[in-house]
Amino acid sequence: MTQAAENGIDLAATVVALSAEAAELQTRIDALREELVALDVQMEAITAALRQPRSR
């Protein structure tokens, strides 16, 4: 195999690997966004509860 062909294969393998990693990172980003939304809902509920007058 020529050096140019080997470089092309290396480049293609690198692109495939980086694409797979990007897909995994995007999945993690999506999961983190969902967790942030859930956390925001919890924070809003806590804030609302703290604003309620306490009964004695």
C-alpha positions as CSV (number, residue, x, y, z in Angstrom):
1,M,0.0,0.0,0.0
2,T,1.3,3.5,-0.8
3,Q,1.9,6.1,1.8
4,A,-1.0,8.2,0.4
5,A,-3.4,5.2,0.7
6,E,-2.3,4.5,4.2
7,N,-2.8,8.2,5.1
8,G,-6.3,8.1,3.6
9,I,-7.2,5.0,5.6
10,D,-5.8,6.6,8.8
11,L,-7.8,9.8,8.0
12,A,-11.0,7.8,7.4
13,A,-10.5,5.8,10.7
14,T,-9.9,9.1,12.5
15,V,-13.1,10.6,11.1
16,V,-15.1,7.5,12.1
17,A,-13.7,7.5,15.6
18,L,-14.3,11.2,16.1
19,S,-17.8,10.9,14.7
20,A,-18.6,8.1,17.2
21,E,-17.2,10.2,20.0
22,A,-19.2,13.2,19.0
23,A,-22.4,11.1,19.0
24,E,-21.6,9.8,22.5
25,L,-20.9,13.4,23.7
26,Q,-24.2,14.6,22.1
27,T,-26.1,11.8,23.9
28,R,-24.4,12.9,27.2
29,I,-25.3,16.5,26.6
30,D,-28.9,15.6,26.0
31,A,-29.0,13.6,29.2
32,L,-27.5,16.5,31.2
33,R,-30.0,18.9,29.7
34,E,-32.8,16.6,30.9
35,E,-31.3,16.4,34.3
36,L,-31.0,20.2,34.4
37,V,-34.7,20.5,33.5
38,A,-35.6,18.1,36.3
39,L,-33.4,20.0,38.8
40,D,-35.1,23.3,37.8
41,V,-38.5,21.8,38.4
42,Q,-37.3,20.7,41.9
43,M,-35.8,24.1,42.6
44,E,-39.1,25.8,41.7
45,A,-41.1,23.5,43.9
46,I,-38.7,24.1,46.8
47,T,-38.8,27.9,46.2
48,A,-42.6,27.8,46.2
49,A,-42.7,25.7,49.4
50,L,-40.4,28.2,51.1
51,R,-42.6,31.1,50.2
52,Q,-45.6,29.5,51.8
53,P,-46.4,30.9,55.2
54,R,-45.7,28.4,57.9
55,S,-48.5,27.2,60.1
56,R,-47.8,27.0,63.9
